[in-house]
Amino acid sequence: MNNYYKKYIERTFYLAKKGQGKVSPNPLVGCVIVNKEKIIGEGYHEQYGNDHAEINAIKATKNNELIKNSSVFINLEPCAHHGKTPPCVKELIKLQPKEIIISNMDPNPKVNGKGIEILKNQGIKVVCDVLKNRGEKLNKRFFTFIRKKRPYIILKWAETINGMIANKKNDSKWISNKLSRQIVHKWRSYEDAILVGASTVEHDNPRLTVRNWKGQNPIRIVIDPKKRLSKKNNIFDKSSQTINLFEMNQNNVKEVMGSLKKKNILSVIVEGGAYTLNNFIANKCWDELRIFQSNKIFRKGIEAPKIDKKNLDYVNVLDNKLFIKYNEED
């Protein structure tokens, strides 16, 4: 594949990532305009409802006449429909770039090749699938949301080296360390929602915010089929919206997660107890596992979900190991 194309598509990935936690339920998109191997304009989708990456890149170009002989790189197919903003293909057609290079076709039925077709019909060369797999990984939340009709689901927990998620008093607060807890707050800022069960709320009384990181608090979701939680719990304070899932049980996990699509929730990080986590695993309703393992030992307590870590890579976070596993069954 043309290394020239790869070079600037990689740049679009870098720019697109700057929109993490700010553009949902839209995808992460970056755009780079190159003339004679020099970047003359670039931008990314910065905020949901605001200009898309292509428009920001065009605005950043000092002389728009140069775009006619330029290459435009975008990690995702430009939109061809009216949403919060006008279709980007129309603006690109006005400027007549010599070619447009794209990493991924947009799976949204409102787009899904329509943008590419319109550009080609206007005589603009379009190159697709440059670093396609990396582009899909970047927008894994958006692609899951469209294709599986549910949010991208991350299961996260901390466990001791002997596989305990909490001690015999059901206390799990101090398994991980200060740095790993800060990393979790960073993760929360990237996801639309965070989910726990009623037992976790009763035992830990968590806030489920990003107070140790700069970013937006996720929507808090609590599974409470018996409606037993007090409104005095921290999860019901005014720092973020809270959704009660009174109807969720071990038999309808996929159905209930699918209902969150109607609320435009693109991703959920599940930080529940062993019962909640095991329900998601048993129903094969997850996309990614993130597991902190500390050197601590609890002689008695609650066992963590059983996941074989023998072939999993990990990174060290002070005295913790962080394992990440992707669901490859679908």
N, C-alpha and C positions, 0 to 999 in steps of 0.2 A: 504493500500500500504506500502511496505517496507520503513521504516523511514530512513534506511541506504541509499537507493536510493535517496530519497527526499533531504536528507542533501547535497549530493554532486551535484545533479542537481541544487539546489539553488546556489551553488558555481559557476556553469557554467554560470548561469544568471548574477551573479555579475561581472564575468570576461567579459562576452559578452558585457555588457553595456559600457565598456571602449572603445569600437570601435565606439560609436555613433558619427556621423558626419564625419567619416573617411573611412568607408568601402563601402558605397553605390556605385553601386546598389546591392552589395552583402548583405546577411543577417548578423545579429549580432550573433557571435558564440563564445562560450567558451568551453574549454576542461580541464578535471581534470583526472589525472591518480592516482589510489589509490591501494596501496599494503599493506595488513594487517592493514586496517583502517588508513593508513598514506599516505598523499599526497606526491608522489615522483616526480611529474611533472605536470605543468599546464600552460595554455596559452590561448590566444584569437586571433581572427582575428584583426590585428592592423591597417592595411592599405590596401585599394583596390589594387589588383595586387600582393601583397606580400603573404607570407605563410599563410595558413589557421590555425585555432585554433589547430587542431590535430597535425600538424607538429610542431608548436611552443611548444606544451606540450611535444612532444617526444624529441625535442631538449633540453628542460629544465630538462629532466630526466638524472641524472648523470650516472646511470647504466641501459642501455636499456634491459639487460637480465632480469631484474626484471619485465618488462612489461608482460612477458609471463604468470605470475601468478597474474596479476593485473586486476582490473576493470577500464574500461575507460568510463568516463561520458562525454556526449556531448549534448548540448541542441538542436542540429539539426542534422538530418541524414547526415553522411559524404558523400561527393560528389563521384560520380562514373564515372565522365567524365573529359576530358581535357578542362580546361578553360584557365585562366591566369596562373594556376599552375596545376601540375599533380593530378590525382584523389587520395584523401586521403585514400580510402578503400585499395588501394594497399599497402600503407605504414603500415596500421594497420594489414593487413593480414601477412605481413613479420614478425611482432613482436608477433603474435598469443596471444593476451590477452585472459583471460579466459571468459570475458564477456564484452559487450558494452551496456551501458544504455543510452537511447535517450529520450528526451522530445517530439520532434516533427518530423514527417516525412517531408521531403523537398517537397513542392508542385511543384517545378520547374519540368516540364516534362522531363528534361534531367536527373533528379534524381528520384524523386517520387517513392520510394520503391526499386529502383535498387541497391542502396548501401546496404540496409538491406538484400536484397536477396543474394547478392554476399557474404556478411559476413557469413550468415547462411549456404550457400553452402560450405563454407570453414570450417565448424564445429565450428564456434564461436557463443556462446550464445548471443542473442540480446534481450534486454528488451525495449519495446517502451511505449510511452504515459505517462511517469512519469511527473507529474505536467504539463500536456498537455495544459491546458487553460492559465496558466501563461506564458508558452513558446510562445504561439501564440500571447499573448498581447505584449511580448517583441519584437517580430518581426512582429508587426501589419503592418508596412509599406511594408515589403517584401511580406507578405501573400496577402495583398490587391493588390499590383503590379502584382503578378502572377495570382491571381484568378479573379480580376475585370478588369485586363488589363488597368489599369490607376494608377496614383500615389495615395498615401494616402493623403487625403485632410483635412487640419485643417483650420477652419474658426476662426479668432480671431478679437475681437474688444473691445474697452473700451466704456462704457456708463455711463451717470449720473444716479443718483438714480431714476429720473423720466423718464428714458428711452430715453435719447437723445444721439446721437452719435457725434454730432457737434452743435455748436451754430448757430445763424442766419447768421453769416458771414462765415459759413462753416469751422470754425476753430475747430479742434478736438485735438490739440496738448497737452493741459494741463488738460485733464480729469483724466488721471491716474497719479501716483506719480513716483518719481525717482526710487524706488525699483522695481515697476512693469515694468517700461520701461527697466531696466537692465535684468529682467527675460525674457522679450520678445527677447532681444538680445541673451540670452542663448538659447532660443528655436530656433531662426533662425540658430544658429550654428549647430543644429542637423538635419535641413531639407535641401533637395537638392535645393529647389527653394522657392521664395517668390513672390506673385502675387498681383498686385494692378490695378485699373482702371486708365484711363487717367485723370479723374477729381481729383483723389487723388494726382497725380503727379503735376497737375496745381496748386492746392490749398496749398499743403504741401511741395512740392519739396523735397521729402524724399531721403535719400541715400540708405536705406534698407540694411544696413550692420550690422556687429556684433562689431562695434567699442567700445561698452561698455562691451565686453566679449571676452575672448580668444577663437578663433576658426576660421573656414573657412567661408567666406562670401557666402551666397546662390546665385544661379543664380537668376537674377531679371527678372520677367515676367510682361509685361505691356499690358493691353488690350487697343488698340488704333485703333478702326475700321475706324475712320475718318482721321487718320494719321495727327493729329493736334499738336502733341507734338514737342517742340523744342529740338534739340540735346544739347542745353545748360543746360537742366535740370540735376540735380545731378544723376538721375538714369542712365544716359548715360556716366558717367565718367568711368575711367579705373579700378576702384576698384574691379569690378566683371563683369561677362558676363551679357548682357541684351538681352532678347528675346522679340520681338514685336509680339503680337497676333492681327494682323489686321483683321482676318476673324471671330473672336469670337463675338457672339451675344447671346441674351437671349434664342434662340432656339437650339443652338448647343453646349451647355456647356459640356455635356458628351463626345461628339465626339471630341472636341478640347482637353479636358483633356486626352482622350485616345491617342491622337497623341503625347503627351509628353512621353509616354512609349517608343517610338522609340528613344527618346533622352536619355534614361536610367535615367529619373528623377523619383526617387522612392517616393518622398513626396513633397507636396506644402503647404506652410502656406499662407493663403489668408488674407491680411491686407487691403483690399480695403474699399471703402465707402459703404454706405447703399445699393446703386443700385447694385453694384457688389456682395455683400454678399447675398442680397435677391435673385439674379439670381441663385446662387449656391444652396440656400435653396429651391427655387421653383422647381429646376430641380432634387432635391434629390441627388445632387452630392457632398456629404461631408461625412466625417467619424467621425469628432470630432469638438466640439465647445469649445472655450476657451474665456470666457467673464469676463473682469474686470468691476466691478461696483463701482463707487466712491460715496461719499456722496454729491457731488456737484449737483447743480440744474441749468439747463438752461431753462428759461421761454419760449424761442422760439428757434427753431433750426430744425435739421434733426433727425427724429426718428430712433432709432436702430431697427434691425430686431426683430420681436416679438417671443420671446422664453419664455415659462412658466418655471419659476425658482422655483416654490413652492416645488417641490420634489427633487431639485438638492442640493447636498452637496456643500459646499464652504470652502475655506481657507482664512484667513485674510492676506492681504499683506499691512501692516501699515493701512492706512485709506481706503483701497480698499478691495473688496471681489473678489475672483477668483472662478468662476463657470466653471465646466468642464462637458460636456455632450457628450456621444458617440451615434452614429447613430445605432440603433438596428433594423432598418426596413428591411435591406437586409438579 
